[in-house]
Amino acid sequence: MNAKKVLVVDDSAFMRKLISEFLSDHPQLEVIAFGRNGRDGVKKALELKPDVITLDVEMPEMDGLEALKAIMEKQPCPVVMLSSLTKEGTETTLKAIELGAVDFIAKPSGTISLDLHKIKDILIEKVLGASKANISMKPAILKKTAVISPPAESEYTETNAVYPQIRSKKMNKLVLIATSTGGPRALQHVVTKLPASLPAPVVIVQHMPPGFTKSLSDRLDSLSEIRVKEGEDGEILQNGTVYIAPGGKHLRLKKTGTSTVIALDELPPEGGHRPAANATFHSAAAIHDLEKTAVIMTGMGSDGAEGLITLKETGTVKAIAEAKETCVVYGMPKAAIATHLVDDVVPVDEIASAIVKHVYNKR
């Protein structure tokens, strides 16, 4: 089996050496060259046509974002960004994903991370995953998009909806979304199309480290009519609101009186993930008085499939999976479809319509 060719772009010689050593330890990866800065990285990418590029965000001469733009325009290639955990770093990383980066890795302690060994396994996993990624999907829309209108016969049409009333109205439906690699870009195609008057809360589990989910929720909120926020411990779910599980914490749902409440915890990862979609789905399955719509989108692995089985066994659930052709990585949807419990398989641009259809339909 031919090893995947990797180009490592970082302005630190120490980081280039460390990243190269880690990746070269895996028999399926071969580091073929280095880029000392963004400009050098673009030049090497065009010359060598690697299978994957690791690209530092903060570099002199040409930073990671500018280099990424040039690479995706001239020689599209799966790119994994290496980012800092600062607020600016998280926002820049999300911009990079919008521009076409497949995935990102947060350096554990800044630009020069002496403790990079802590994320060696993650680095290898993400570079291997990126080497198999579908990069043909168009970059996410960068401005507000057309929102899907509720059905004409609905009591929640945009013309008569009073949003505070929607949020306070009795909650009897719930939307659950699970996604991983490629998720931030895919979510932008979905969440921005949901109406503010959606008579259900939406709970999203996106595999991300702490810090990044706050930037993601703020970004989606700025582009969407529906309210988007990071979920908080003890928060009561409201209709017409999207809640994103905070990075590094499981988000579970529980019933408190007549309300459905978020409970965050730092119990061990499930299937290697925290937050894990299975944790959220299993907890939602225990709440029997809600009709649920479960959505599984692009991502490596199989998170969400087990939880979907439990949801279907315990309540009224419609399941939607993202179609292979628009997935950056067709792992999680493939595992969900393999359960034979998925009702709709649709490309990412049709997921919001499928959600609206199921939420407004009387079952």
C-alpha positions as CSV (number, residue, x, y, z in Angstrom):
1,M,0.0,0.0,0.0
2,N,1.4,3.4,-1.0
3,A,2.0,5.8,1.8
4,K,0.2,9.1,1.7
5,K,2.5,12.0,0.9
6,V,2.5,14.8,3.5
7,L,3.8,18.4,3.2
8,V,4.4,20.0,6.6
9,V,4.2,23.8,6.7
10,D,5.4,25.6,9.8
11,D,7.7,28.5,10.5
12,S,9.3,26.8,13.5
13,A,12.1,24.3,12.6
14,F,11.4,22.6,15.9
15,M,7.7,22.1,15.1
16,R,8.5,20.9,11.6
17,K,10.9,18.3,13.0
18,L,8.4,17.1,15.7
19,I,5.4,16.9,13.4
20,S,7.5,15.1,10.8
21,E,8.8,12.5,13.3
22,F,5.3,11.8,14.6
23,L,3.7,11.4,11.2
24,S,6.7,9.3,9.8
25,D,6.1,6.8,12.7
26,H,3.0,5.6,10.8
27,P,3.5,3.2,7.9
28,Q,0.8,4.9,5.8
29,L,2.3,8.4,6.0
30,E,5.4,9.8,4.4
31,V,6.6,13.4,4.9
32,I,8.0,14.4,1.6
33,A,8.9,18.1,2.2
34,F,8.7,21.1,4.5
35,G,7.4,24.7,4.0
36,R,9.1,27.4,6.1
37,N,6.2,29.8,5.8
38,G,3.0,30.2,3.9
39,R,4.6,31.4,0.6
40,D,7.1,28.5,0.7
41,G,4.3,26.1,1.5
42,V,2.2,27.2,-1.5
43,K,5.2,26.8,-3.8
44,K,5.9,23.3,-2.5
45,A,2.2,22.3,-2.7
46,L,2.1,23.3,-6.4
47,E,5.4,21.6,-7.2
48,L,4.9,18.3,-5.3
49,K,1.1,17.8,-5.3
50,P,1.0,16.1,-1.8
51,D,-1.9,14.0,-0.6
52,V,-2.2,16.1,2.6
53,I,-0.8,19.3,4.0
54,T,-0.4,20.3,7.6
55,L,-0.5,24.1,7.8
56,D,0.3,26.3,10.7
57,V,-2.1,29.3,11.1
58,E,0.4,31.9,12.4
59,M,3.4,32.4,10.1
60,P,5.4,35.3,8.6
61,E,5.4,36.4,5.0
62,M,2.2,34.7,4.3
63,D,0.0,33.3,7.1
64,G,-1.9,30.0,7.0
65,L,-5.2,31.6,5.8
66,E,-3.7,33.3,2.8
67,A,-1.7,30.1,2.0
68,L,-4.9,28.0,2.3
69,K,-6.7,30.3,-0.1
70,A,-3.9,30.1,-2.7
71,I,-3.7,26.3,-2.4
72,M,-7.5,25.7,-2.7
73,E,-7.6,28.0,-5.7
74,K,-4.6,26.6,-7.6
75,Q,-4.0,23.0,-6.4
76,P,-6.9,21.8,-4.1
77,C,-5.6,19.4,-1.5
78,P,-6.8,18.1,1.9
79,V,-5.4,20.5,4.5
80,V,-5.2,20.1,8.3
81,M,-4.7,23.4,10.1
82,L,-2.6,23.7,13.3
83,S,-4.1,26.3,15.5
84,S,-3.6,28.0,18.9
85,L,-6.3,27.9,21.6
86,T,-6.6,31.7,21.8
87,K,-9.9,33.4,20.9
88,E,-8.3,34.8,17.7
89,G,-6.8,31.4,16.9
90,T,-10.2,29.7,17.2
91,E,-11.9,32.3,15.0
92,T,-9.2,32.0,12.4
93,T,-9.5,28.2,12.4
94,L,-13.2,28.4,11.7
95,K,-12.5,30.8,8.8
96,A,-10.0,28.3,7.5
97,I,-12.6,25.5,7.6
98,E,-15.0,27.8,5.7
99,L,-12.3,28.3,3.1
100,G,-11.9,24.6,2.6
101,A,-9.6,23.1,5.3
102,V,-10.7,19.6,6.1
103,D,-9.8,19.6,9.8
104,F,-7.8,21.3,12.5
105,I,-5.6,20.4,15.5
106,A,-5.2,22.7,18.5
107,K,-1.6,22.9,19.6
108,P,-1.6,22.1,23.4
109,S,0.5,25.1,24.5
110,G,0.8,27.7,21.8
111,T,2.8,28.3,18.6
112,I,5.8,26.3,19.7
113,S,4.3,23.4,21.7
114,L,7.1,21.4,23.5
115,D,4.4,19.0,24.6
116,L,3.1,18.2,21.1
117,H,3.5,14.5,21.9
118,K,0.2,14.8,23.9
119,I,-1.6,15.0,20.6
120,K,0.5,12.7,18.5
121,D,-2.3,10.1,18.1
122,I,-4.8,12.7,17.2
123,L,-2.4,14.3,14.7
124,I,-1.9,11.0,12.9
125,E,-5.6,10.1,13.0
126,K,-6.6,13.5,11.5
127,V,-3.9,13.5,8.8
128,L,-4.9,9.9,7.8
129,G,-8.6,10.9,7.8
130,A,-7.8,14.0,5.7
131,S,-6.0,11.9,3.1
132,K,-9.3,10.2,2.4
133,A,-11.5,13.3,2.5
134,N,-13.8,14.5,-0.2
135,I,-12.7,18.1,-0.9
136,S,-15.1,18.7,-3.8
137,M,-17.9,20.2,-1.6
138,K,-18.2,23.9,-2.2
139,P,-17.0,26.2,0.6
140,A,-19.8,27.2,3.0
141,I,-21.8,30.3,2.2
142,L,-20.2,33.3,3.8
143,K,-23.4,35.5,4.0
144,K,-27.0,35.1,5.2
145,T,-28.9,32.6,3.1
146,A,-32.5,32.0,2.3
147,V,-34.4,30.6,5.3
148,I,-36.9,27.8,4.7
149,S,-40.4,28.9,5.4
150,P,-42.7,26.8,7.6
151,P,-45.5,25.0,5.7
152,A,-48.4,27.4,4.8
153,E,-50.9,25.5,7.0
154,S,-48.6,25.8,10.0
155,E,-49.6,28.1,12.9
156,Y,-46.0,29.2,12.9
157,T,-45.7,30.9,9.6
158,E,-43.2,33.7,9.5
159,T,-45.9,36.3,9.1
160,N,-47.7,35.5,12.3
161,A,-44.9,34.1,14.4
162,V,-44.1,36.0,17.6
163,Y,-40.7,34.5,18.5
164,P,-40.9,34.9,22.3
165,Q,-44.2,33.0,22.2
166,I,-42.6,30.2,20.1
167,R,-39.8,29.9,22.6
168,S,-42.2,29.7,25.6
169,K,-44.8,27.5,23.9
170,K,-44.9,23.9,25.3
171,M,-42.0,21.9,23.9
172,N,-43.0,18.6,22.5
173,K,-40.4,18.1,19.7
174,L,-36.6,18.0,19.6
175,V,-34.0,18.0,16.9
176,L,-30.6,16.3,17.5
177,I,-27.6,16.8,15.2
178,A,-24.3,14.8,15.3
179,T,-21.3,15.7,13.2
180,S,-17.5,15.7,13.3
181,T,-14.9,16.2,10.5
182,G,-16.2,18.7,8.0
183,G,-19.0,19.6,10.5
184,P,-18.5,23.3,11.0
185,R,-18.8,24.0,7.2
186,A,-21.7,21.6,6.9
187,L,-23.5,23.1,9.8
188,Q,-23.3,26.5,8.1
189,H,-25.3,25.0,5.2
190,V,-27.9,23.7,7.6
191,V,-28.4,26.0,10.6
192,T,-28.5,29.2,8.5
193,K,-31.6,27.9,6.7
194,L,-33.6,27.1,9.8
195,P,-36.5,29.5,10.6
196,A,-36.4,31.4,13.9
197,S,-39.9,30.2,14.5
198,L,-38.9,26.5,14.5
199,P,-41.2,24.9,17.1
200,A,-38.4,22.8,18.6
201,P,-35.0,23.2,20.1
202,V,-32.0,21.9,18.2
203,V,-29.1,20.3,20.1
204,I,-25.8,19.9,18.1
205,V,-22.9,17.7,19.1
206,Q,-19.8,18.7,17.0
207,H,-16.6,17.0,17.9
208,M,-14.3,19.9,18.9
209,P,-12.0,20.8,21.7
210,P,-12.8,23.5,24.4
211,G,-12.9,27.1,23.1
212,F,-13.8,26.3,19.5
213,T,-17.5,25.6,20.1
214,K,-18.0,29.1,21.5
215,S,-16.5,30.6,18.3
216,L,-18.6,28.3,16.2
217,S,-21.8,29.1,18.0
218,D,-21.1,32.9,17.8
219,R,-20.3,32.6,14.0
220,L,-23.5,30.6,13.3
221,D,-25.6,33.0,15.4
222,S,-24.3,35.9,13.4
223,L,-25.3,34.2,10.1
224,S,-28.7,32.7,11.1
225,E,-32.2,33.9,11.9
226,I,-32.6,31.1,14.5
227,R,-30.8,31.8,17.8
228,V,-27.5,29.8,18.2
229,K,-25.6,29.5,21.4
230,E,-23.3,27.2,23.4
231,G,-25.3,25.0,25.8
232,E,-24.9,25.8,29.5
233,D,-25.3,23.4,32.4
234,G,-28.8,23.6,33.9
235,E,-30.2,25.5,30.9
236,I,-33.9,24.8,30.0
237,L,-34.3,24.0,26.3
238,Q,-36.5,26.5,24.4
239,N,-38.1,26.2,21.0
240,G,-36.4,28.2,18.2
241,T,-33.0,27.9,19.7
242,V,-29.9,25.9,18.7
243,Y,-27.6,24.7,21.4
244,I,-24.1,23.5,20.7
245,A,-22.4,21.1,23.1
246,P,-19.3,22.8,24.6
247,G,-16.0,21.2,23.6
248,G,-14.6,18.9,26.2
249,K,-17.9,18.2,27.9
250,H,-20.7,15.7,27.3
251,L,-24.1,17.3,26.9
252,R,-26.9,15.1,28.3
253,L,-30.6,15.9,28.5
254,K,-32.8,15.3,31.5
255,K,-36.3,16.0,32.6
256,T,-36.8,18.5,35.5
257,G,-40.5,18.9,36.2
258,T,-42.1,19.7,32.8
259,S,-38.9,21.1,31.4
260,T,-36.0,19.5,29.4
261,V,-32.7,20.6,30.8
262,I,-29.1,20.5,29.7
263,A,-26.7,18.6,32.0
264,L,-23.0,18.9,31.2
265,D,-20.3,16.6,32.6
266,E,-16.7,15.6,32.1
267,L,-17.1,11.9,32.4
268,P,-14.7,9.8,30.3
269,P,-14.9,10.1,26.5
270,E,-17.3,7.7,24.7
271,G,-15.9,6.2,21.5
272,G,-12.9,8.6,21.9
273,H,-15.1,11.7,21.9
274,R,-16.2,14.2,24.5
275,P,-18.7,15.6,23.6
276,A,-20.1,12.4,22.1
277,A,-23.3,12.2,20.1
278,N,-24.1,8.8,21.6
279,A,-24.1,10.3,25.1
280,T,-26.6,13.0,24.0
281,F,-28.7,10.6,22.0
282,H,-28.9,8.0,24.8
283,S,-30.0,10.7,27.3
284,A,-32.6,12.0,24.9
285,A,-34.0,8.5,24.4
286,A,-35.0,8.4,28.1
287,I,-37.3,11.4,27.6
288,H,-40.4,9.8,26.2
289,D,-42.8,12.7,25.7
290,L,-40.8,14.3,22.9
291,E,-41.0,13.5,19.2
292,K,-37.4,13.6,17.9
293,T,-35.6,14.2,14.6
294,A,-32.1,12.8,14.7
295,V,-29.6,14.0,12.0
296,I,-26.1,12.4,11.4
297,M,-23.8,14.4,9.2
298,T,-20.2,14.2,7.9
299,G,-17.5,12.8,10.2
300,M,-15.0,10.1,10.9
301,G,-16.0,7.0,12.9
302,S,-19.4,5.9,13.9
303,D,-20.5,8.2,16.8
304,G,-24.3,8.6,16.9
305,A,-25.2,5.2,15.4
306,E,-25.6,3.4,18.7
307,G,-27.5,6.3,20.1
308,L,-29.8,6.3,17.0
309,I,-30.7,2.6,17.7
310,T,-31.7,3.5,21.3
311,L,-33.7,6.5,20.1
312,K,-35.6,4.4,17.6
313,E,-36.3,1.7,20.2
314,T,-37.7,4.0,22.8
315,G,-39.8,6.7,21.0
316,T,-41.1,8.4,17.9
317,V,-38.0,9.3,15.9
318,K,-37.3,10.3,12.3
319,A,-33.7,9.9,11.2
320,I,-31.8,11.9,8.6
321,A,-28.3,11.1,7.3
322,E,-26.1,13.2,5.0
323,A,-25.6,11.7,1.6
324,K,-22.1,10.5,0.7
325,E,-21.5,12.9,-2.1
326,T,-21.5,16.0,0.2
327,C,-19.7,14.5,3.2
328,V,-16.2,15.5,3.7
329,V,-15.7,12.2,5.5
330,Y,-18.4,9.5,5.0
331,G,-18.0,7.7,8.3
332,M,-20.7,8.7,10.8
333,P,-23.6,8.8,8.2
334,K,-22.4,5.5,6.7
335,A,-22.6,3.9,10.2
336,A,-26.0,5.4,10.8
337,I,-27.4,4.1,7.4
338,A,-26.0,0.7,8.2
339,T,-28.4,0.4,11.1
340,H,-31.3,0.4,8.5
341,L,-33.1,3.0,10.7
342,V,-32.5,6.1,8.6
343,D,-35.6,7.6,7.0
344,D,-34.0,10.2,4.7
345,V,-30.6,10.3,3.0
346,V,-30.1,13.8,1.6
347,P,-27.2,16.1,0.5
348,V,-26.2,18.7,3.0
349,D,-28.1,21.5,1.2
350,E,-31.4,19.6,1.7
351,I,-30.9,18.7,5.4
352,A,-32.6,21.8,6.7
353,S,-35.7,21.2,4.5
354,A,-35.9,17.6,5.8
355,I,-35.7,18.9,9.4
356,V,-38.4,21.4,8.8
357,K,-40.6,18.8,7.1
358,H,-40.3,16.4,10.1
359,V,-40.7,19.0,12.8
360,Y,-43.9,20.5,11.3
361,N,-45.5,17.2,10.3
362,K,-48.0,15.8,12.8
363,R,-47.0,12.2,13.5
